[in-house]
Amino acid sequence: MSKRQRGQSQEAAAAQAAISERSGRRIEKDQRLSIPGERHWRTREDPFETVWEKELVPLLEKEPQLTGLTLWEFLEDERAGQFPYSVLRTLQRRVKQWKATQGPDKVVIFRQSMPAGQQGLSDFSHPNTAITIQGKDFTHLLYQFRFAYSGWRYVQVVLGGESYSALADGLQSALMLAGGSPLEHRTDSLSAAFKNQVEEQTLTQAYEALCQHYHVQASRNNRGVSHENGAIECAHGSFKHRLDQALKLRGSCDFDAIKDYQAFLAQVTGRLNKRCQARFTEEQLALQPLPGERFMDYSELSLKVTRSSTLDIKRVLYTVPSRLIGEHVRVHVYHDRLALFVGQVLTTTLPRIYPKAGQERTRRIDYRHLIHSLSAKPQAFRFLQFRDDLLPTDVYRQLWQHSDQQFDCRDACKWMVGVLRIAMDHDCEERLGHELLATVDKQQPLPTLKVLQERYLGEQPVPTIPARQHDLSSYDHLLQGNWHQPAVGHA
């Protein structure tokens, strides 16, 4: 119209407006296209007219969570062939409309805006990517702590399950790294934190003491309502996605040790925390100061070491140094280690292991604890209850099979025990095992124990002790009854 008002022809104005000349004339005469009104009638026969009100609506009123597919399968079972698969989409639209117009009210999500320093959340999850340590499957959980205001997070490897020791260790490590504690600590219904057998919110004694130590108020979401902990639940997905991407970029999911894997997790977490650094700096100003020392993050047991130099702890049999036989020891049970105390003295630390899925019990046998005693009784090796667990690796299990075939019964036991003694005394377990197995691979006989001892021990020089003959005149004094004490010279 502006082109026409400037005096251009109808054809030129329509071309510049990218419409047809006929449309231009109609617009100029104000003859707009009529828009039909909304249709309120059906153009096809309703396939569910006979069953919708009588059968399907009562089912939906009784159980509103039923889907259109479930109702179609119900009709197919009741009236086979009467309602073909082609009408499924029609039924799904009908069910969706009924739920929106006549269905029950839905749960409303009330989004929260937490002030700085108010709330921190903890939770455990399984990683999506399979991790291996030196080629072996590594079964573990990931503990994650997150501030609701800033989104700053901390992630830690957890061995075993969702125990109090794992929660306390992870929470305290996170708070120390953050530099303060929030007013409230929120979890789901962890058995390590809450007594779930009772209706009211009751804390376990250890968790309650932990919260008091850091001056935080414990809270939890309603059971089965995970979205109430959305600040930590959604963080699981984002972190595990970033972890999976970082592992793909790394090109391997295998690590040399757990500490290397933990360092890798810290790198991934650090990249995520860079996004919220400004808000985290603001939140740090609102955090409570930390107490002077960490709180107890272990459970304690008091046990007596058996005559077999073993301890039975939470369905796992552990060997300990034989000097502890008969002693009463206090065991601090962490999620990843055991600390053994005699009185107030820490005597040894053992890595903690857990029974695998389907196992009722397992063992953690260290030949270094027993080999000196076993060297004095090598024949006890053959029928030892945990003989296979005593052998440190598959290499040594193969060597035992070959030695048992090459030597007689008694010599085979002496040979195997002697090899383990050499491996311990000279700290050459891996090298010695591979050298001996290479001998077998070359179809050569295993060297005798004497040869091995000469090779590793060598000929020990015998020290020369000069003999000094005392004065024989003292015997004369003795016979005459005139005994006297001779003066002793100092060398």
N, C-alpha and C positions, 0 to 999 in steps of 0.2 A: 504494500500500500504506500510505503514511503517513496518507492521508485515511481509509482503512478502519479503521486502528488508532485513529483519533480518534472512531470511531463513526458516520461518515457512510455513507449508503447506497451500494450498488454503482453505481447510476445517477449519483449526484452525484459520487462519486469519479472515475468514468470521464470524466465531462464536464469536470471540472477538470484532468484529465491529458491532455485532447484525444485520447482513444482511445474506441473503441466499448465498449459495456457487455459484449459478448461477449468481447472481448479482455481486459477487466478480470477476468472470471470465470476465464478460462484462466490468466492470470498468477497469480491468487490460488490456483489449484489447482496451480501450478508445471508447467503443460503447455506448454512452449516449442516453437516451431516447429522441426522437424528441418531441418538444413541439409544438402543433398545433398553427397556427397563429390566431389572433383575428378575430372573425366572424363578418361580416358586412352585413349579409343578414338575412331576417326573415325566420323562420322555420314554422310559422303558419300564417294563413290569418289574416290581420289586421281588427278587427271588427268595427273600426271607420273610415275606409278609405273613406266612402261616406259622412261623416258629419264633419270630423275634420277640413279641410281647409275651407269648405263652411259655416259652422254654428258655430262651437265651437271656432275657432281662432278669428273671429270677436267679439265674446262675450268677450273673454279674452283681446283683444286689447282695448275694450271699458272700461272694468272693470277688471283689473289684479288681484283683490283680490278674485275673484270667485274661489271656490274649486272644486276638482274633484267630490265630492259628489253632490254639487249643480248642476253641469253640467249634471251628470247622471240622477238626478231627472228631469231636464229640458227635456232630451231625453225621459225619461219614460212617461212624460206628453204628449209630442208631438207624440211619436211612441210607444205606449204601447205594451210591450212584445217583441219588436225588439232587445232591449239591456238588457239581463238578468243581475241580480245582480252579477253573477260570473265574469263579465267583469269590475266591478267597480275598482278593483285594477289596472287593465291595464290602465284605463282612468286616475287614480290618478298619476301613474308614468309618463304618457304622459304630463299631466298638469305640474307636477314638472319639467320635462325636458324643457318644453317650457318656463317656468318662468326663469329658470337658463340660457337659451341660447338666448331667444328673448324678455323676459319680461323687465319691466322698472327697472331702477336703484333703489336700496334700500337705506334706510337711514343709514348713517355710524355713529357709536358711537365713538366719540372722547374721549377717556379716559383721565381724567385730573390728574395732579399731583400738588396739591395745596401746597404752602409753609406754614410753620408753622405760625399760627396767622393771616392767610389771611381771612378765611371764616368760619362762623358758620351758621348753617341751623336750621330752626324751622318748625314744622308741627304738625298737629293734626291727630289722628286716633281713631277708635273704638276698644276696646279690643275684642279679640276673645272669651274670657271666661266670662260667666255671673257672676257678682259679686253681693253679697247681703250684706246689713248692717242690723244686728239684724233680719235676716230672710226676709227682704224686698228687692225687686229688686232695684239695684242702677244704675240708668242711668247716664252715664258720658262719657267724652272723656279723652284721654291721650295726653297731650302736651309733645313733645320730642324736645330737643335741642341737636345738635351734631356738633362737630368740624370736618371739612373736612380732616384736616391733621392727627390728632391723633386718631379720632374716639371716643373720650371721649364724654359721653352723660349724659343728665339729663332728668328725666321723672317726670311729675307732674299730679295729678288728676285735671280735669277741669269740673266744673258744667256748664250746659247750652251748648251753641254753641261756634263757633270759633270767639269770640268777641275780641275787642281791650283789654278789661280788662284782659281776659284770656291770650292773647299773651304777654301783657306787664308784667303781674305778673310772668308768667313762664320764660320769657326771662331774667328778672332782677334777679330772684332767681338763674337761671343757671349761669349767669355771676358773681354773688357774690360768688357762690360756686367755680367757676373756678378761681376767683381771677383776672380777667381782661376781656377785650372785644376784639373781632377780628376787622379787618379793614372793613369787609363786612358782612352783615346779609342777608341771602337769604331765601325766602319763595316762596310758590306758590301764585296764585292770590287771596289771602285772602281779603275779603271785609273789614276786620278790618284794613288792611294796605294799600290797593290800591283802587282807584276809577275806577272800572272796566267798567263803562259806557262810558268812553272815550278811544280813541285808544292809545294815548301816555301813558307812565308810569307816573301816577300822584299819589302821596302819599296822604293819609288822613292827616289832620292837626295834629291829636294827634300822629300818628305813625311817621310822619316827625319830630316832636318835640322830640319824644323818641329817634330816631336815632341820632339827633343832640346832645342830652344830653350825649350819650355814644360815640360820634365821630365815628359812623359806617356808611358805605354806604349801602343803601337799594337796593336790587335787587330781581328779581323774574324770574322764568323760563317762557318759552313761554307757552301759554295756551294749555292745553291738552297734553303737552310733559313732562310727569312725569319723564322720565329717565334723564332729565337734572338736577333733584334733587336726583339723585341716591344715594348720600351719606346719605340722610335722609330717602328716600323711602325704601331702602333695610334694614335700621336699624329698621324700624317698624316690619318687618317680624321676624328678629332675636330676638328682644326684646319680642314680643308677644309669640313667641315659648318658650322662656326661662320662661316667666311669667306663661304660661300654665303648663310647667313641674314643676315649683316651687309650684304651687297650688296643683297639683296632689300629690307631695311629702308631702305637708302640710296636705292633706287629707280633706280640706274644703275650700270653696270659700266665706265663711261668716266671716264678721268682726264685732267687737263691735262698732267701730266708724270709720269715714273717716280717722282720723289721724292714726289709726292702719293700715289701708289699704295703706296709703301713706308711712308709715314706711316700710311696706313689699315691696313696689315698690322700695324704696331706697336700700334695701338689694339686690334685683335682679339686679338693676343697678350697685351697687358697685361691684358685681362679674364680670359683663361684663367689667367694667372700669379697673379691675386689669390686663386684657390682654394688655391694651395700656398704662400702667402707664409710661413706659419709654418715649414714644413719647409725652404723655401729659406733662410730666415734661419739655421736650424740647419746647413744644408749649407755656407753661406758660411764658417762658422767652421772647417770641415774642408778647405777648398780650399787649394791651394798658392799662394803669392804669385806674381804675374805678373812677368816680366822687365821691364827698363826701357824696351824699345822693341819694336815689332812686327817680325816676321820677314818676309822677302821673300815676297810673295804675288803674284808675277808671273813670267813667263818672259822671257828677254832675247834679242834678236836684234841683229845688227850688219849694217846694210845701207847701200848707197850710193844716194843720190837720183838718179834718172834725169834725162836732159836734158828730159824731158817733165814734170818736177816731180812724179813719182809714186813710190810705194813699193808693192811687192807683198808682202802679209803674209797668210799662211794663206788663200790662194785669194781674197783680196780686194784690189782695186786702190784705193789711197788717193792723193789729191792732197795735197801739202804746200806751204807757202809757197815761192815761187820762189827766195827768197834761199838756200835750202838745196840748190839744184841742184849736183851734184858733190860734196857733203859726205858723209862717212861718219857715220851717226847710229846711236846705240844706242836701240833701241826696247824699252821695258818693256811687255809685253803682259799687260794685266789682262783679266778676263772682260768688262768693260764699257767699257774705254777703252784708248787707246794713248798713252804718254808718250814724246816724242822728245827725246833729249839729244844735244848736240854737246859732247864732252868731259864736263864735269860740270855743264853749264848746261842746264836745262830750256828748250827752245825753243818747244814747242807741245804741246797735248794734243788728241787726236782721239777722237770717240766710236767705239767698235768695233761693227762690224756683222758679220753672219753670212749665208752663202748660205742661201736658203730651200730647203725640201724640193724635191728634183729639180734644183736648180741646182748646177752644178759650180763656178762662179765668179760673183762679183758685183763691184760698184764702189761707191765712196763718193767722189763728185766734188763739190768745193766750188768754185764759180765765183770766189769771193773770192780764192782762191790764184792764179788764172790770168788774171783779167780785165785787169790792167794790161798784161801782155805781149800778150794777145789784142787789146787796143785798138790796139796798134801794127801788128798783122797781122789785121785783121778778116775778110779773105777766107778765112783758115784755118778759120773757124767752120763753113762749109757742109759740108765733108767731114771734119770732126773725128771721130775714132773714137768718142769718148764725148760727142758733141754733145748727144744727148737727156738724158744724165745731167748735163750741165753746167747745163741749165736747171733752176732750183731747184724749181719747182712745175708743176702742170698748167696753171695760169693762164699761165705764161710759155711753155709748149709751144703753147698755143692762139695766143698772140700771135705766135710765130714762124711758124705756119702762115698767119695773116692777113697778116703783113708780107711773107712770101714771095710772096703773091698780089698784094699792092698795089704793091710796089716791084719794080724790076728786081733781078737777081741780086746785083750788087755793093752796091747801096744797101740791100737787105734785110739782108745780113750786117752792114754798118756800123750800120744802125738797131738790130738786135738786140744787138750788142755794146755800142753806146752806151747802150741802155736798162739793160743789166746794170751798166755802169760807174756810171751815175747811181744805180741802186738800192744799190750798195755804198757809194759815196762819201757819199751823203746818208742812208744807213740807212733807206731807205723802200721796201724790197723789196715788202712786202705792199700798202701803200697805192698805190704806183705801178702795180703789176700790176693791181689791181682798177680803178683809174681808167682805164687804157688798155683793159681788157676791157669796161668799161661803154660806152666809145666805140664799140666794135665792136657791142655789143648794140643800140645805138641806130642801127645801120646808117650810121654816120658813118665817114669815112676816118680812119686813124690819123694822129696829128700827126707831122710830120717831125721828124727828129733835131734840126734847128736850133731848132725851136719848143720842143722839150723842154729843150734846153740853156739857152735863154733863160729858160724858166720856172723851172728849178731852179738854174741858175748865176747868172742875172741879168747885167746889164752890169757888168763889173768895172771900177772906176775906175782910170784910168791915172795913176800918180803923176807929179807935175811935178818934174823934176830941173833945178834952175837951172844954166845953163852959165856957167862962169867962164873968161874969156879970160886966158891968161898974158901976161906982159910981153913985147912983141915985141922989146925991146932985146937980149934974149938971142941973137936971130939975128945981130945986128950983131957981138956978141962972137965968135960961132961963125965968121962969115965972116972976121973979122980974125985968127983963130987964138988968141984970148984967151978960151978957154972956161973958165967957172968954175961951181961948183955954187951955185945960189941957195939962200938960206935958206928953209926950209919952215916956213910958219906953221901953227899948230895951231888948228883950229876949236873 
